[in-house]
Amino acid sequence: MNPTAESTVIGTERLDLHNVAIDEPAAAAGRCGTIHLPTGRVCRATARHADGCDFGPSA
């Protein structure tokens, strides 16, 4: 796992990265990375965003 700016603080490891519904390259780039399973689209919003996901084509 590549550390992100947010994961370098003790106790803030992104546990969601261990989920198969997370796109690892998007998450490594600091994005949410949640995959919409029916369509395969990936959330492009920043990691730990407050609002709903912004799904777009995977990179």
C-alpha distance matrix in Angstrom:
0.0 3.8 6.3 9.2 12.8 13.1 10.2 11.8 14.8 15.2 15.2 13.6 10.1 9.9 11.0 11.8 8.4 9.6 12.7 13.9 15.8 12.9 12.5 8.9 10.5 12.5 10.1 8.1 11.8 12.5 14.4 15.0 14.2 16.4 18.2 22.0 22.5 26.2 25.7 22.2 22.1 18.9 19.2 19.3 19.8 17.7 15.1 17.2 20.4 23.6 25.5 25.1 22.7 23.7 23.1 23.5 23.0 19.6 19.0
3.8 0.0 3.8 6.5 10.0 11.2 9.1 10.1 13.5 14.8 15.5 13.6 10.7 10.7 12.8 13.5 10.4 12.6 15.3 16.5 17.6 14.3 13.3 9.7 9.9 11.7 9.4 6.4 9.5 10.4 13.1 14.5 14.2 17.1 19.1 22.9 24.0 27.5 26.6 23.1 22.4 19.0 18.9 18.3 18.6 16.2 14.1 16.6 19.5 23.0 24.9 24.9 22.5 23.1 22.9 23.0 22.7 19.3 18.2
6.3 3.8 0.0 3.8 6.8 7.9 5.7 6.3 9.8 11.5 12.6 10.6 8.4 9.3 12.1 13.4 11.1 13.5 16.3 18.2 19.0 15.6 15.2 12.0 12.3 13.1 10.2 7.7 10.1 9.8 12.9 14.3 15.0 17.7 20.4 24.0 25.4 29.0 28.2 24.9 23.8 20.2 19.4 18.5 18.1 15.1 12.8 14.9 18.0 21.3 23.6 24.2 22.2 23.0 23.5 24.0 24.2 21.2 20.2
9.2 6.5 3.8 0.0 3.8 5.3 5.1 6.4 9.4 12.0 13.0 10.1 9.0 9.1 12.6 13.3 11.6 14.7 16.9 18.8 18.8 15.2 14.8 12.1 12.0 11.6 8.9 6.9 8.0 6.8 10.2 12.0 13.4 16.4 19.3 22.7 24.7 28.1 27.1 24.0 22.3 18.6 17.2 15.9 15.1 11.9 9.9 12.3 15.0 18.4 20.7 21.6 19.7 20.4 21.3 21.9 22.5 19.9 18.9
12.8 10.0 6.8 3.8 0.0 3.8 5.6 5.6 7.8 11.2 12.7 10.0 10.3 11.0 14.7 15.6 14.6 17.8 19.8 22.0 21.7 18.1 17.9 15.6 15.2 14.3 11.8 10.2 10.3 8.3 11.8 13.7 15.8 18.6 21.9 25.0 27.3 30.6 29.5 26.6 24.7 20.9 18.9 17.3 15.8 12.1 10.6 12.4 14.8 17.9 20.6 22.1 20.7 21.4 22.8 23.6 24.7 22.4 21.4
13.1 11.2 7.9 5.3 3.8 0.0 3.8 5.6 6.2 9.3 9.9 6.7 7.7 8.3 12.0 13.1 12.9 16.0 17.9 20.5 20.1 16.8 17.3 15.5 15.9 14.6 11.4 11.0 11.6 8.7 11.3 12.2 14.8 17.0 20.5 23.5 25.8 29.2 28.5 25.8 23.9 20.1 17.9 16.8 14.8 11.2 8.8 9.6 12.5 15.2 18.3 19.9 18.9 20.2 21.8 23.2 24.6 22.6 22.2
10.2 9.1 5.7 5.1 5.6 3.8 0.0 3.8 5.4 7.3 7.9 5.2 4.7 6.5 9.8 11.7 11.1 13.7 16.2 18.9 19.2 16.0 16.8 14.4 15.4 14.9 11.4 10.6 12.4 10.2 12.8 13.3 15.1 17.2 20.5 23.7 25.5 29.1 28.7 25.8 24.5 20.7 19.0 18.5 17.0 13.6 10.7 11.4 14.8 17.6 20.5 21.7 20.5 22.0 23.1 24.5 25.5 23.0 22.7
11.8 10.1 6.3 6.4 5.6 5.6 3.8 0.0 3.8 6.3 8.6 7.4 7.6 10.1 13.2 15.4 14.5 16.8 19.6 22.3 22.8 19.5 20.0 17.3 17.9 17.7 14.5 12.9 14.4 12.6 15.8 16.7 18.6 20.9 24.1 27.4 29.2 32.8 32.2 29.3 27.8 24.1 22.4 21.5 20.0 16.4 13.9 14.7 17.9 20.5 23.7 25.1 23.9 25.3 26.5 27.6 28.5 26.0 25.2
14.8 13.5 9.8 9.4 7.8 6.2 5.4 3.8 0.0 3.8 6.3 5.8 7.8 10.8 13.5 16.0 16.0 18.1 20.8 23.8 24.1 21.1 22.1 19.8 20.7 20.1 16.7 15.8 17.1 14.7 17.4 17.9 20.2 22.0 25.5 28.5 30.4 34.0 33.7 31.0 29.5 25.7 23.6 22.9 20.9 17.3 14.6 14.5 17.6 19.7 23.1 24.9 24.3 26.0 27.6 29.2 30.5 28.2 27.8
15.2 14.8 11.5 12.0 11.2 9.3 7.3 6.3 3.8 0.0 3.8 5.7 7.5 11.1 12.9 16.0 16.3 17.6 20.5 23.8 24.5 21.9 23.3 21.0 22.5 22.1 18.5 17.8 19.7 17.3 19.8 19.7 21.8 23.2 26.6 29.6 31.1 34.8 34.8 32.1 31.0 27.4 25.5 25.3 23.3 19.9 16.8 16.3 19.7 21.4 24.9 26.5 26.1 28.1 29.5 31.3 32.5 30.1 30.0
15.2 15.5 12.6 13.0 12.7 9.9 7.9 8.6 6.3 3.8 0.0 3.8 5.8 9.1 10.2 13.5 14.4 15.5 18.0 21.6 22.2 20.0 21.9 20.0 22.0 21.4 17.7 17.8 19.8 17.3 19.1 18.3 20.3 21.1 24.5 27.3 28.7 32.3 32.8 30.3 29.3 25.8 23.9 24.2 22.2 19.1 15.7 14.5 18.1 19.5 22.9 24.3 24.1 26.5 27.9 30.0 31.3 29.1 29.4
13.6 13.6 10.6 10.1 10.0 6.7 5.2 7.4 5.8 5.7 3.8 0.0 3.8 6.2 8.4 11.0 12.0 13.8 16.0 19.4 19.6 17.1 18.9 17.2 19.0 18.0 14.3 14.7 16.5 13.7 15.3 14.6 16.9 17.9 21.4 24.2 25.9 29.4 29.6 27.1 25.9 22.3 20.3 20.5 18.4 15.3 11.9 10.9 14.5 16.3 19.6 21.0 20.6 22.9 24.3 26.3 27.8 25.6 26.0
10.1 10.7 8.4 9.0 10.3 7.7 4.7 7.6 7.8 7.5 5.8 3.8 0.0 3.8 5.8 8.7 8.8 10.5 13.1 16.4 17.0 14.5 16.2 14.2 16.3 15.9 12.1 12.3 14.8 12.7 14.3 13.5 15.0 16.1 19.4 22.4 23.8 27.5 27.7 24.9 24.1 20.6 19.1 19.5 18.1 15.3 11.7 11.5 15.3 17.6 20.5 21.2 20.2 22.4 23.2 25.0 26.0 23.5 23.8
9.9 10.7 9.3 9.1 11.0 8.3 6.5 10.1 10.8 11.1 9.1 6.2 3.8 0.0 3.8 5.3 5.8 8.2 10.1 13.3 13.5 10.9 12.9 11.4 13.8 13.0 9.3 10.4 12.9 10.7 11.5 10.2 11.5 12.4 15.6 18.7 20.1 23.7 23.9 21.2 20.4 17.0 15.6 16.3 15.1 12.8 9.1 9.1 12.8 15.3 17.7 18.0 16.8 19.0 19.6 21.5 22.6 20.2 20.9
11.0 12.8 12.1 12.6 14.7 12.0 9.8 13.2 13.5 12.9 10.2 8.4 5.8 3.8 0.0 3.8 5.3 5.8 7.8 11.5 12.2 10.6 13.3 12.2 15.4 14.9 11.4 12.9 15.7 13.9 14.0 12.0 12.6 12.6 15.4 18.2 19.0 22.7 23.5 20.9 20.7 17.7 16.7 18.2 17.3 15.6 11.8 11.3 14.9 16.9 19.0 18.9 17.7 20.3 20.5 22.6 23.5 21.2 22.3
11.8 13.5 13.4 13.3 15.6 13.1 11.7 15.4 16.0 16.0 13.5 11.0 8.7 5.3 3.8 0.0 3.8 5.3 5.4 8.8 8.7 7.2 10.3 10.1 13.4 12.5 9.4 11.8 14.3 12.6 11.9 9.3 9.4 8.9 11.6 14.4 15.3 19.0 19.7 17.3 17.0 14.1 13.3 15.2 14.7 13.6 10.2 10.0 13.1 15.2 16.7 16.0 14.5 17.0 17.0 19.1 20.1 17.9 19.4
8.4 10.4 11.1 11.6 14.6 12.9 11.1 14.5 16.0 16.3 14.4 12.0 8.8 5.8 5.3 3.8 0.0 3.8 5.4 7.8 8.7 6.2 8.3 7.0 10.4 10.5 7.4 9.1 12.2 11.4 11.2 9.6 8.8 9.4 11.7 15.0 15.7 19.5 19.8 16.8 16.7 13.7 13.6 15.0 15.2 14.0 10.8 11.8 14.9 17.6 19.0 18.2 16.0 17.9 17.4 18.9 19.2 16.4 17.4
9.6 12.6 13.5 14.7 17.8 16.0 13.7 16.8 18.1 17.6 15.5 13.8 10.5 8.2 5.8 5.3 3.8 0.0 3.8 6.6 8.8 7.8 10.3 9.3 13.1 13.6 11.0 12.4 15.8 15.2 14.9 13.0 11.8 11.6 13.1 16.2 16.0 19.8 20.7 17.8 18.5 16.0 16.3 18.3 18.6 17.6 14.4 14.9 18.0 20.3 21.7 20.5 18.6 20.7 19.9 21.4 21.4 18.6 19.9
12.7 15.3 16.3 16.9 19.8 17.9 16.2 19.6 20.8 20.5 18.0 16.0 13.1 10.1 7.8 5.4 5.4 3.8 0.0 3.8 5.4 5.8 9.0 9.5 13.3 13.3 11.3 13.7 16.5 15.8 14.6 12.1 10.5 9.1 10.1 12.8 12.4 16.2 17.3 14.8 15.7 13.7 14.3 16.9 17.4 17.2 14.3 14.6 17.2 19.2 20.0 18.3 16.3 18.5 17.3 19.1 19.3 16.9 18.8
13.9 16.5 18.2 18.8 22.0 20.5 18.9 22.3 23.8 23.8 21.6 19.4 16.4 13.3 11.5 8.8 7.8 6.6 3.8 0.0 3.8 5.5 7.8 9.0 12.5 13.0 12.0 14.3 16.9 17.0 15.5 13.2 10.6 9.2 8.8 11.4 10.2 13.9 15.0 12.2 13.8 12.5 14.1 16.8 18.2 18.5 16.2 17.1 19.1 21.3 21.5 19.3 16.8 18.5 16.6 17.9 17.4 14.9 17.0
15.8 17.6 19.0 18.8 21.7 20.1 19.2 22.8 24.1 24.5 22.2 19.6 17.0 13.5 12.2 8.7 8.7 8.8 5.4 3.8 0.0 3.8 6.6 9.2 12.3 11.7 11.1 14.1 16.0 15.8 13.5 10.9 8.2 5.9 5.2 7.7 7.3 11.1 12.0 9.5 10.7 9.4 10.8 13.9 15.2 16.2 14.3 15.1 16.5 18.6 18.3 15.8 13.3 15.0 13.0 14.6 14.6 12.7 15.3
12.9 14.3 15.6 15.2 18.1 16.8 16.0 19.5 21.1 21.9 20.0 17.1 14.5 10.9 10.6 7.2 6.2 7.8 5.8 5.5 3.8 0.0 3.8 5.9 9.0 8.2 7.3 10.4 12.3 12.1 10.1 7.9 5.2 4.6 5.6 9.2 9.9 13.7 13.6 10.6 10.7 8.2 9.1 11.5 12.8 13.2 11.2 12.7 14.4 17.0 17.2 15.2 12.4 13.8 12.3 13.6 13.7 11.3 13.3
12.5 13.3 15.2 14.8 17.9 17.3 16.8 20.0 22.1 23.3 21.9 18.9 16.2 12.9 13.3 10.3 8.3 10.3 9.0 7.8 6.6 3.8 0.0 3.8 5.8 5.5 6.2 8.7 10.2 11.1 9.2 8.4 4.8 6.3 6.4 10.1 11.0 14.3 13.3 9.8 9.6 7.0 8.8 10.3 12.5 13.0 11.9 14.2 15.6 18.7 18.6 16.7 13.4 13.7 11.8 12.1 11.4 8.4 9.8
8.9 9.7 12.0 12.1 15.6 15.5 14.4 17.3 19.8 21.0 20.0 17.2 14.2 11.4 12.2 10.1 7.0 9.3 9.5 9.0 9.2 5.9 3.8 0.0 3.8 5.5 5.0 6.0 8.6 9.9 9.4 9.6 6.9 9.2 10.1 13.9 14.6 18.1 17.1 13.5 13.2 10.4 11.6 12.2 14.0 13.5 12.0 14.6 16.7 20.0 20.6 19.2 16.0 16.4 15.0 15.1 14.3 10.9 11.1
10.5 9.9 12.3 12.0 15.2 15.9 15.4 17.9 20.7 22.5 22.0 19.0 16.3 13.8 15.4 13.4 10.4 13.1 13.3 12.5 12.3 9.0 5.8 3.8 0.0 3.8 5.5 5.1 6.3 9.0 8.8 10.3 7.9 11.0 11.7 15.3 16.5 19.5 17.8 14.2 13.3 10.5 11.7 11.3 13.5 13.1 12.4 15.8 17.3 20.9 21.3 20.1 16.7 16.2 14.9 14.1 13.0 9.5 8.5
12.5 11.7 13.1 11.6 14.3 14.6 14.9 17.7 20.1 22.1 21.4 18.0 15.9 13.0 14.9 12.5 10.5 13.6 13.3 13.0 11.7 8.2 5.5 5.5 3.8 0.0 3.8 5.4 5.1 6.7 5.3 7.0 5.0 8.7 9.9 13.3 15.3 18.2 16.3 13.1 11.4 7.9 8.3 7.5 9.7 9.5 9.4 12.8 13.8 17.4 17.6 16.5 13.1 12.6 11.7 11.3 11.2 8.3 7.9
10.1 9.4 10.2 8.9 11.8 11.4 11.4 14.5 16.7 18.5 17.7 14.3 12.1 9.3 11.4 9.4 7.4 11.0 11.3 12.0 11.1 7.3 6.2 5.0 5.5 3.8 0.0 3.8 5.3 5.2 4.8 5.7 4.9 8.3 10.7 14.2 16.1 19.4 18.3 15.1 13.6 10.0 9.5 9.2 10.0 8.8 7.2 10.4 12.3 15.9 16.8 16.2 13.3 13.7 13.5 14.0 14.4 11.7 11.7
8.1 6.4 7.7 6.9 10.2 11.0 10.6 12.9 15.8 17.8 17.8 14.7 12.3 10.4 12.9 11.8 9.1 12.4 13.7 14.3 14.1 10.4 8.7 6.0 5.1 5.4 3.8 0.0 3.8 5.4 7.2 9.2 8.6 12.1 14.1 17.7 19.4 22.7 21.3 17.9 16.6 13.1 12.8 11.9 12.8 10.9 9.6 12.9 15.0 18.8 20.0 19.7 16.8 16.9 16.7 16.7 16.6 13.5 12.5
11.8 9.5 10.1 8.0 10.3 11.6 12.4 14.4 17.1 19.7 19.8 16.5 14.8 12.9 15.7 14.3 12.2 15.8 16.5 16.9 16.0 12.3 10.2 8.6 6.3 5.1 5.3 3.8 0.0 3.8 5.7 9.0 9.0 12.7 14.8 18.0 20.3 23.2 21.3 18.1 16.1 12.6 11.9 9.9 10.8 9.0 9.1 12.9 14.1 17.9 18.9 18.8 15.9 15.3 15.4 15.0 15.2 12.6 11.2
12.5 10.4 9.8 6.8 8.3 8.7 10.2 12.6 14.7 17.3 17.3 13.7 12.7 10.7 13.9 12.6 11.4 15.2 15.8 17.0 15.8 12.1 11.1 9.9 9.0 6.7 5.2 5.4 3.8 0.0 3.8 6.8 8.4 11.8 14.6 17.7 20.2 23.2 21.7 18.9 16.6 12.8 11.1 9.3 8.8 6.1 5.6 9.3 10.7 14.5 16.0 16.3 14.0 14.0 14.9 15.4 16.4 14.3 13.7
14.4 13.1 12.9 10.2 11.8 11.3 12.8 15.8 17.4 19.8 19.1 15.3 14.3 11.5 14.0 11.9 11.2 14.9 14.6 15.5 13.5 10.1 9.2 9.4 8.8 5.3 4.8 7.2 5.7 3.8 0.0 3.8 5.5 8.7 11.4 14.2 17.0 19.8 18.2 15.7 13.2 9.4 7.3 5.8 5.6 4.3 4.6 8.3 8.9 12.6 13.3 13.1 10.4 10.4 11.2 11.9 13.3 11.7 11.8
15.0 14.5 14.3 12.0 13.7 12.2 13.3 16.7 17.9 19.7 18.3 14.6 13.5 10.2 12.0 9.3 9.6 13.0 12.1 13.2 10.9 7.9 8.4 9.6 10.3 7.0 5.7 9.2 9.0 6.8 3.8 0.0 3.8 5.7 9.1 11.6 14.5 17.4 16.4 14.2 12.0 8.3 5.8 6.3 5.6 5.3 4.1 6.4 7.3 10.7 11.2 10.5 8.0 9.1 9.9 11.7 13.5 12.1 13.3
14.2 14.2 15.0 13.4 15.8 14.8 15.1 18.6 20.2 21.8 20.3 16.9 15.0 11.5 12.6 9.4 8.8 11.8 10.5 10.6 8.2 5.2 4.8 6.9 7.9 5.0 4.9 8.6 9.0 8.4 5.5 3.8 0.0 3.8 6.2 9.5 11.8 14.9 13.8 11.0 9.3 5.6 5.1 6.5 7.9 8.5 7.7 10.0 10.9 14.0 14.0 12.4 9.2 9.8 9.0 10.2 11.1 9.1 10.7
16.4 17.1 17.7 16.4 18.6 17.0 17.2 20.9 22.0 23.2 21.1 17.9 16.1 12.4 12.6 8.9 9.4 11.6 9.1 9.2 5.9 4.6 6.3 9.2 11.0 8.7 8.3 12.1 12.7 11.8 8.7 5.7 3.8 0.0 3.8 6.6 8.9 12.1 11.8 9.6 8.4 5.6 5.3 8.4 9.4 10.7 9.5 10.6 11.2 13.6 13.1 10.8 7.8 9.5 8.4 10.6 11.8 10.5 13.0
18.2 19.1 20.4 19.3 21.9 20.5 20.5 24.1 25.5 26.6 24.5 21.4 19.4 15.6 15.4 11.6 11.7 13.1 10.1 8.8 5.2 5.6 6.4 10.1 11.7 9.9 10.7 14.1 14.8 14.6 11.4 9.1 6.2 3.8 0.0 3.8 5.6 8.8 8.3 5.9 5.7 4.5 6.5 9.9 11.8 13.8 13.1 14.3 14.7 16.7 15.7 12.8 9.6 10.4 8.0 9.5 9.9 8.8 12.0
22.0 22.9 24.0 22.7 25.0 23.5 23.7 27.4 28.5 29.6 27.3 24.2 22.4 18.7 18.2 14.4 15.0 16.2 12.8 11.4 7.7 9.2 10.1 13.9 15.3 13.3 14.2 17.7 18.0 17.7 14.2 11.6 9.5 6.6 3.8 0.0 3.8 5.8 5.8 5.3 5.3 6.2 7.8 11.4 13.2 15.8 15.5 16.2 15.9 17.2 15.4 12.0 9.3 10.1 7.4 9.4 10.2 10.5 14.1
22.5 24.0 25.4 24.7 27.3 25.8 25.5 29.2 30.4 31.1 28.7 25.9 23.8 20.1 19.0 15.3 15.7 16.0 12.4 10.2 7.3 9.9 11.0 14.6 16.5 15.3 16.1 19.4 20.3 20.2 17.0 14.5 11.8 8.9 5.6 3.8 0.0 3.8 5.6 5.2 7.5 9.0 11.2 14.8 16.7 19.1 18.4 19.0 19.2 20.5 18.9 15.4 12.9 13.9 10.9 12.4 12.3 12.1 15.7
26.2 27.5 29.0 28.1 30.6 29.2 29.1 32.8 34.0 34.8 32.3 29.4 27.5 23.7 22.7 19.0 19.5 19.8 16.2 13.9 11.1 13.7 14.3 18.1 19.5 18.2 19.4 22.7 23.2 23.2 19.8 17.4 14.9 12.1 8.8 5.8 3.8 0.0 3.8 6.0 8.3 11.0 13.3 16.7 18.7 21.5 21.4 21.9 21.5 22.5 20.4 16.7 14.4 14.9 11.8 12.9 12.7 13.5 17.2
25.7 26.6 28.2 27.1 29.5 28.5 28.7 32.2 33.7 34.8 32.8 29.6 27.7 23.9 23.5 19.7 19.8 20.7 17.3 15.0 12.0 13.6 13.3 17.1 17.8 16.3 18.3 21.3 21.3 21.7 18.2 16.4 13.8 11.8 8.3 5.8 5.6 3.8 0.0 3.8 5.4 8.9 11.6 14.4 17.0 20.1 20.4 21.6 20.9 22.2 19.9 16.3 13.6 13.1 9.5 9.7 9.2 10.4 14.1
22.2 23.1 24.9 24.0 26.6 25.8 25.8 29.3 31.0 32.1 30.3 27.1 24.9 21.2 20.9 17.3 16.8 17.8 14.8 12.2 9.5 10.6 9.8 13.5 14.2 13.1 15.1 17.9 18.1 18.9 15.7 14.2 11.0 9.6 5.9 5.3 5.2 6.0 3.8 0.0 3.8 6.5 9.9 12.6 15.5 18.1 18.3 19.8 19.6 21.6 19.8 16.5 13.2 12.7 9.1 8.9 7.7 7.6 11.2
22.1 22.4 23.8 22.3 24.7 23.9 24.5 27.8 29.5 31.0 29.3 25.9 24.1 20.4 20.7 17.0 16.7 18.5 15.7 13.8 10.7 10.7 9.6 13.2 13.3 11.4 13.6 16.6 16.1 16.6 13.2 12.0 9.3 8.4 5.7 5.3 7.5 8.3 5.4 3.8 0.0 3.8 6.9 9.3 12.3 15.2 15.9 17.6 16.9 19.0 17.0 13.9 10.4 9.3 5.6 5.2 5.0 5.8 9.6
18.9 19.0 20.2 18.6 20.9 20.1 20.7 24.1 25.7 27.4 25.8 22.3 20.6 17.0 17.7 14.1 13.7 16.0 13.7 12.5 9.4 8.2 7.0 10.4 10.5 7.9 10.0 13.1 12.6 12.8 9.4 8.3 5.6 5.6 4.5 6.2 9.0 11.0 8.9 6.5 3.8 0.0 3.8 6.2 9.2 11.7 12.2 14.2 13.9 16.3 15.0 12.4 8.6 7.8 5.1 5.5 6.1 5.5 8.5
19.2 18.9 19.4 17.2 18.9 17.9 19.0 22.4 23.6 25.5 23.9 20.3 19.1 15.6 16.7 13.3 13.6 16.3 14.3 14.1 10.8 9.1 8.8 11.6 11.7 8.3 9.5 12.8 11.9 11.1 7.3 5.8 5.1 5.3 6.5 7.8 11.2 13.3 11.6 9.9 6.9 3.8 0.0 3.8 5.7 8.5 9.4 11.1 10.2 12.7 11.4 9.2 5.4 4.9 4.2 6.2 8.6 8.5 10.8
19.3 18.3 18.5 15.9 17.3 16.8 18.5 21.5 22.9 25.3 24.2 20.5 19.5 16.3 18.2 15.2 15.0 18.3 16.9 16.8 13.9 11.5 10.3 12.2 11.3 7.5 9.2 11.9 9.9 9.3 5.8 6.3 6.5 8.4 9.9 11.4 14.8 16.7 14.4 12.6 9.3 6.2 3.8 0.0 3.8 6.6 8.8 11.3 10.1 13.0 12.0 10.8 7.4 5.6 6.1 6.6 8.9 8.8 9.8
19.8 18.6 18.1 15.1 15.8 14.8 17.0 20.0 20.9 23.3 22.2 18.4 18.1 15.1 17.3 14.7 15.2 18.6 17.4 18.2 15.2 12.8 12.5 14.0 13.5 9.7 10.0 12.8 10.8 8.8 5.6 5.6 7.9 9.4 11.8 13.2 16.7 18.7 17.0 15.5 12.3 9.2 5.7 3.8 0.0 3.8 6.6 8.4 6.6 9.5 9.0 8.7 6.4 5.7 8.1 9.7 12.5 12.5 13.5
17.7 16.2 15.1 11.9 12.1 11.2 13.6 16.4 17.3 19.9 19.1 15.3 15.3 12.8 15.6 13.6 14.0 17.6 17.2 18.5 16.2 13.2 13.0 13.5 13.1 9.5 8.8 10.9 9.0 6.1 4.3 5.3 8.5 10.7 13.8 15.8 19.1 21.5 20.1 18.1 15.2 11.7 8.5 6.6 3.8 0.0 3.8 6.4 5.7 9.3 10.2 11.0 9.3 9.5 11.7 13.1 15.4 14.7 15.0
15.1 14.1 12.8 9.9 10.6 8.8 10.7 13.9 14.6 16.8 15.7 11.9 11.7 9.1 11.8 10.2 10.8 14.4 14.3 16.2 14.3 11.2 11.9 12.0 12.4 9.4 7.2 9.6 9.1 5.6 4.6 4.1 7.7 9.5 13.1 15.5 18.4 21.4 20.4 18.3 15.9 12.2 9.4 8.8 6.6 3.8 0.0 3.8 5.5 9.2 11.0 11.7 10.2 11.5 13.2 15.0 17.0 15.7 16.3
17.2 16.6 14.9 12.3 12.4 9.6 11.4 14.7 14.5 16.3 14.5 10.9 11.5 9.1 11.3 10.0 11.8 14.9 14.6 17.1 15.1 12.7 14.2 14.6 15.8 12.8 10.4 12.9 12.9 9.3 8.3 6.4 10.0 10.6 14.3 16.2 19.0 21.9 21.6 19.8 17.6 14.2 11.1 11.3 8.4 6.4 3.8 0.0 3.8 6.5 9.1 10.4 10.1 12.4 14.5 17.0 19.4 18.5 19.6
20.4 19.5 18.0 15.0 14.8 12.5 14.8 17.9 17.6 19.7 18.1 14.5 15.3 12.8 14.9 13.1 14.9 18.0 17.2 19.1 16.5 14.4 15.6 16.7 17.3 13.8 12.3 15.0 14.1 10.7 8.9 7.3 10.9 11.2 14.7 15.9 19.2 21.5 20.9 19.6 16.9 13.9 10.2 10.1 6.6 5.7 5.5 3.8 0.0 3.8 5.8 7.7 8.0 10.0 12.8 15.5 18.4 18.2 19.4
23.6 23.0 21.3 18.4 17.9 15.2 17.6 20.5 19.7 21.4 19.5 16.3 17.6 15.3 16.9 15.2 17.6 20.3 19.2 21.3 18.6 17.0 18.7 20.0 20.9 17.4 15.9 18.8 17.9 14.5 12.6 10.7 14.0 13.6 16.7 17.2 20.5 22.5 22.2 21.6 19.0 16.3 12.7 13.0 9.5 9.3 9.2 6.5 3.8 0.0 3.8 6.9 8.9 11.4 14.5 17.6 20.8 21.0 22.6
25.5 24.9 23.6 20.7 20.6 18.3 20.5 23.7 23.1 24.9 22.9 19.6 20.5 17.7 19.0 16.7 19.0 21.7 20.0 21.5 18.3 17.2 18.6 20.6 21.3 17.6 16.8 20.0 18.9 16.0 13.3 11.2 14.0 13.1 15.7 15.4 18.9 20.4 19.9 19.8 17.0 15.0 11.4 12.0 9.0 10.2 11.0 9.1 5.8 3.8 0.0 3.8 6.6 8.9 12.2 15.4 18.9 19.7 21.6
25.1 24.9 24.2 21.6 22.1 19.9 21.7 25.1 24.9 26.5 24.3 21.0 21.2 18.0 18.9 16.0 18.2 20.5 18.3 19.3 15.8 15.2 16.7 19.2 20.1 16.5 16.2 19.7 18.8 16.3 13.1 10.5 12.4 10.8 12.8 12.0 15.4 16.7 16.3 16.5 13.9 12.4 9.2 10.8 8.7 11.0 11.7 10.4 7.7 6.9 3.8 0.0 3.8 6.7 9.3 12.9 16.3 17.3 19.8
22.7 22.5 22.2 19.7 20.7 18.9 20.5 23.9 24.3 26.1 24.1 20.6 20.2 16.8 17.7 14.5 16.0 18.6 16.3 16.8 13.3 12.4 13.4 16.0 16.7 13.1 13.3 16.8 15.9 14.0 10.4 8.0 9.2 7.8 9.6 9.3 12.9 14.4 13.6 13.2 10.4 8.6 5.4 7.4 6.4 9.3 10.2 10.1 8.0 8.9 6.6 3.8 0.0 3.8 5.9 9.5 12.8 13.6 16.0
23.7 23.1 23.0 20.4 21.4 20.2 22.0 25.3 26.0 28.1 26.5 22.9 22.4 19.0 20.3 17.0 17.9 20.7 18.5 18.5 15.0 13.8 13.7 16.4 16.2 12.6 13.7 16.9 15.3 14.0 10.4 9.1 9.8 9.5 10.4 10.1 13.9 14.9 13.1 12.7 9.3 7.8 4.9 5.6 5.7 9.5 11.5 12.4 10.0 11.4 8.9 6.7 3.8 0.0 3.8 6.6 10.2 11.7 13.9
23.1 22.9 23.5 21.3 22.8 21.8 23.1 26.5 27.6 29.5 27.9 24.3 23.2 19.6 20.5 17.0 17.4 19.9 17.3 16.6 13.0 12.3 11.8 15.0 14.9 11.7 13.5 16.7 15.4 14.9 11.2 9.9 9.0 8.4 8.0 7.4 10.9 11.8 9.5 9.1 5.6 5.1 4.2 6.1 8.1 11.7 13.2 14.5 12.8 14.5 12.2 9.3 5.9 3.8 0.0 3.8 7.1 8.8 11.6
23.5 23.0 24.0 21.9 23.6 23.2 24.5 27.6 29.2 31.3 30.0 26.3 25.0 21.5 22.6 19.1 18.9 21.4 19.1 17.9 14.6 13.6 12.1 15.1 14.1 11.3 14.0 16.7 15.0 15.4 11.9 11.7 10.2 10.6 9.5 9.4 12.4 12.9 9.7 8.9 5.2 5.5 6.2 6.6 9.7 13.1 15.0 17.0 15.5 17.6 15.4 12.9 9.5 6.6 3.8 0.0 3.8 6.4 8.9
23.0 22.7 24.2 22.5 24.7 24.6 25.5 28.5 30.5 32.5 31.3 27.8 26.0 22.6 23.5 20.1 19.2 21.4 19.3 17.4 14.6 13.7 11.4 14.3 13.0 11.2 14.4 16.6 15.2 16.4 13.3 13.5 11.1 11.8 9.9 10.2 12.3 12.7 9.2 7.7 5.0 6.1 8.6 8.9 12.5 15.4 17.0 19.4 18.4 20.8 18.9 16.3 12.8 10.2 7.1 3.8 0.0 3.8 6.4
19.6 19.3 21.2 19.9 22.4 22.6 23.0 26.0 28.2 30.1 29.1 25.6 23.5 20.2 21.2 17.9 16.4 18.6 16.9 14.9 12.7 11.3 8.4 10.9 9.5 8.3 11.7 13.5 12.6 14.3 11.7 12.1 9.1 10.5 8.8 10.5 12.1 13.5 10.4 7.6 5.8 5.5 8.5 8.8 12.5 14.7 15.7 18.5 18.2 21.0 19.7 17.3 13.6 11.7 8.8 6.4 3.8 0.0 3.8
19.0 18.2 20.2 18.9 21.4 22.2 22.7 25.2 27.8 30.0 29.4 26.0 23.8 20.9 22.3 19.4 17.4 19.9 18.8 17.0 15.3 13.3 9.8 11.1 8.5 7.9 11.7 12.5 11.2 13.7 11.8 13.3 10.7 13.0 12.0 14.1 15.7 17.2 14.1 11.2 9.6 8.5 10.8 9.8 13.5 15.0 16.3 19.6 19.4 22.6 21.6 19.8 16.0 13.9 11.6 8.9 6.4 3.8 0.0
